[in-house]
Every structure is written in C-alpha cells, then in structure tokens.
Amino acid sequence: MEQFKKHKLPVLFGLGAIILATLIVSVGLFKMLFILICAILGIGIGFYLQQKGLFK
C-alpha cells in the first residue's frame, strides 16, 4: 500500500492506458475517438451546469 501511495499517478495512468488500449482494439479507433469526444463534452456540460447551479 505504501508503494501505491508513492506512485499513485503512474499506476492510475497505467490502468487507464490499459483500459483505453483494450477499448481501441475491441471497438476500433474512430469509434473510440467518438466515444471520448462525447464523454469530454458530457463532462464539460456537467461542470458548466454545476457552476451555474441549475440542478440544486
């Protein structure tokens, strides 16, 4: 557990890279890019709505 605390970001980014690579291989590059763009837009809209306080 101590090693994980020391190297938290490399471990998390490594796991993220494994998940991303698996999705690209199984779904395809352009479909995966579309999914990532939609996810980024959704996150951006969510942050915007949270900042404006529309869903309190």
Distance bins in CASP14 RR format, pairs under 12 A and 6 or more apart:
PFRMAT RR
TARGET T0000
AUTHOR 0000-0000-0000
RMODE 2
METHOD distances of the structure
MODEL  1
1 7 0 0 0 0 0 1 0 0 0 0 0
1 8 0 0 0 0 0 1 0 0 0 0 0
1 11 0 0 0 0 0 1 0 0 0 0 0
2 8 0 0 0 0 0 1 0 0 0 0 0
3 10 0 0 0 0 0 1 0 0 0 0 0
3 11 0 0 0 0 1 0 0 0 0 0 0
4 10 0 0 0 0 0 1 0 0 0 0 0
4 11 1 0 0 1 0 0 0 0 0 0 0
4 12 0 0 0 0 1 0 0 0 0 0 0
4 15 0 0 0 0 0 1 0 0 0 0 0
5 11 0 0 0 0 1 0 0 0 0 0 0
5 12 0 0 0 0 0 1 0 0 0 0 0
7 13 0 0 0 0 0 1 0 0 0 0 0
7 14 0 0 0 0 0 1 0 0 0 0 0
7 15 0 0 0 0 0 1 0 0 0 0 0
8 14 0 0 0 0 0 1 0 0 0 0 0
8 15 0 0 0 0 0 1 0 0 0 0 0
9 15 0 0 0 0 0 1 0 0 0 0 0
9 16 0 0 0 0 0 1 0 0 0 0 0
10 16 0 0 0 0 0 1 0 0 0 0 0
10 17 0 0 0 0 0 1 0 0 0 0 0
11 17 0 0 0 0 0 1 0 0 0 0 0
11 18 0 0 0 0 0 1 0 0 0 0 0
12 18 0 0 0 0 0 1 0 0 0 0 0
12 19 0 0 0 0 0 1 0 0 0 0 0
13 19 0 0 0 0 0 1 0 0 0 0 0
13 20 0 0 0 0 0 1 0 0 0 0 0
14 20 0 0 0 0 1 0 0 0 0 0 0
14 21 0 0 0 0 1 0 0 0 0 0 0
15 21 0 0 0 0 0 1 0 0 0 0 0
15 22 0 0 0 0 0 1 0 0 0 0 0
16 22 0 0 0 0 1 0 0 0 0 0 0
16 23 0 0 0 0 1 0 0 0 0 0 0
16 24 0 0 0 0 0 1 0 0 0 0 0
17 23 0 0 0 0 0 1 0 0 0 0 0
17 24 0 0 0 0 0 1 0 0 0 0 0
18 24 0 0 0 0 0 1 0 0 0 0 0
18 25 0 0 0 0 0 1 0 0 0 0 0
19 25 0 0 0 0 0 1 0 0 0 0 0
19 26 0 0 0 0 0 1 0 0 0 0 0
19 27 0 0 0 0 0 1 0 0 0 0 0
19 32 0 0 0 0 0 1 0 0 0 0 0
19 35 0 0 0 0 0 1 0 0 0 0 0
19 36 0 0 0 0 0 1 0 0 0 0 0
20 26 0 0 0 0 0 1 0 0 0 0 0
20 27 0 0 0 0 0 1 0 0 0 0 0
20 28 0 0 0 0 0 1 0 0 0 0 0
20 29 0 0 0 0 0 1 0 0 0 0 0
20 32 1 0 0 1 0 0 0 0 0 0 0
20 33 0 0 0 0 0 1 0 0 0 0 0
20 35 0 0 0 0 0 1 0 0 0 0 0
20 36 0 0 0 0 1 0 0 0 0 0 0
20 39 0 0 0 0 0 1 0 0 0 0 0
21 27 0 0 0 0 0 1 0 0 0 0 0
21 28 0 0 0 0 0 1 0 0 0 0 0
21 29 0 0 0 0 0 1 0 0 0 0 0
21 32 0 0 0 0 1 0 0 0 0 0 0
22 28 0 0 0 0 0 1 0 0 0 0 0
22 32 0 0 0 0 0 1 0 0 0 0 0
23 29 0 0 0 0 1 0 0 0 0 0 0
23 31 0 0 0 0 1 0 0 0 0 0 0
23 32 1 0 1 0 0 0 0 0 0 0 0
23 33 0 0 0 0 0 1 0 0 0 0 0
23 34 0 0 0 0 0 1 0 0 0 0 0
23 35 1 0 0 1 0 0 0 0 0 0 0
23 36 0 0 0 0 1 0 0 0 0 0 0
23 39 0 0 0 0 0 1 0 0 0 0 0
24 30 0 0 0 0 1 0 0 0 0 0 0
24 31 0 0 0 0 1 0 0 0 0 0 0
24 32 1 0 1 0 0 0 0 0 0 0 0
24 33 0 0 0 0 1 0 0 0 0 0 0
24 34 0 0 0 0 0 1 0 0 0 0 0
24 35 0 0 0 0 1 0 0 0 0 0 0
24 36 0 0 0 0 1 0 0 0 0 0 0
25 31 0 0 0 0 0 1 0 0 0 0 0
25 32 0 0 0 0 1 0 0 0 0 0 0
26 32 0 0 0 0 1 0 0 0 0 0 0
26 35 0 0 0 0 0 1 0 0 0 0 0
27 33 0 0 0 0 1 0 0 0 0 0 0
27 34 0 0 0 0 1 0 0 0 0 0 0
27 35 1 0 0 1 0 0 0 0 0 0 0
27 36 0 0 0 0 0 1 0 0 0 0 0
28 34 0 0 0 0 1 0 0 0 0 0 0
28 35 0 0 0 0 1 0 0 0 0 0 0
28 36 0 0 0 0 0 1 0 0 0 0 0
29 35 0 0 0 0 0 1 0 0 0 0 0
29 36 0 0 0 0 0 1 0 0 0 0 0
30 36 0 0 0 0 0 1 0 0 0 0 0
30 37 0 0 0 0 0 1 0 0 0 0 0
31 37 0 0 0 0 0 1 0 0 0 0 0
31 38 0 0 0 0 0 1 0 0 0 0 0
32 38 0 0 0 0 0 1 0 0 0 0 0
32 39 0 0 0 0 0 1 0 0 0 0 0
33 39 0 0 0 0 0 1 0 0 0 0 0
33 40 0 0 0 0 0 1 0 0 0 0 0
34 40 0 0 0 0 0 1 0 0 0 0 0
34 41 0 0 0 0 0 1 0 0 0 0 0
35 41 0 0 0 0 0 1 0 0 0 0 0
35 42 0 0 0 0 0 1 0 0 0 0 0
36 42 0 0 0 0 0 1 0 0 0 0 0
36 43 0 0 0 0 0 1 0 0 0 0 0
37 43 0 0 0 0 0 1 0 0 0 0 0
37 44 0 0 0 0 0 1 0 0 0 0 0
38 44 0 0 0 0 0 1 0 0 0 0 0
38 45 0 0 0 0 0 1 0 0 0 0 0
39 45 0 0 0 0 0 1 0 0 0 0 0
39 46 0 0 0 0 0 1 0 0 0 0 0
40 46 0 0 0 0 0 1 0 0 0 0 0
40 47 0 0 0 0 0 1 0 0 0 0 0
41 47 0 0 0 0 0 1 0 0 0 0 0
41 48 0 0 0 0 0 1 0 0 0 0 0
42 48 0 0 0 0 1 0 0 0 0 0 0
42 49 0 0 0 0 1 0 0 0 0 0 0
42 50 0 0 0 0 0 1 0 0 0 0 0
43 49 0 0 0 0 0 1 0 0 0 0 0
43 50 0 0 0 0 0 1 0 0 0 0 0
44 50 0 0 0 0 1 0 0 0 0 0 0
44 51 0 0 0 0 1 0 0 0 0 0 0
44 52 0 0 0 0 0 1 0 0 0 0 0
45 51 0 0 0 0 0 1 0 0 0 0 0
45 52 0 0 0 0 0 1 0 0 0 0 0
45 54 0 0 0 0 0 1 0 0 0 0 0
45 55 0 0 0 0 0 1 0 0 0 0 0
46 52 0 0 0 0 1 0 0 0 0 0 0
46 53 0 0 0 0 0 1 0 0 0 0 0
46 54 0 0 0 0 1 0 0 0 0 0 0
46 55 0 0 0 0 1 0 0 0 0 0 0
47 53 0 0 0 0 0 1 0 0 0 0 0
47 54 0 0 0 0 0 1 0 0 0 0 0
48 54 0 0 0 0 1 0 0 0 0 0 0
48 55 0 0 0 0 0 1 0 0 0 0 0
49 55 1 0 0 1 0 0 0 0 0 0 0
49 56 0 0 0 0 0 1 0 0 0 0 0
50 56 0 0 0 0 1 0 0 0 0 0 0
END
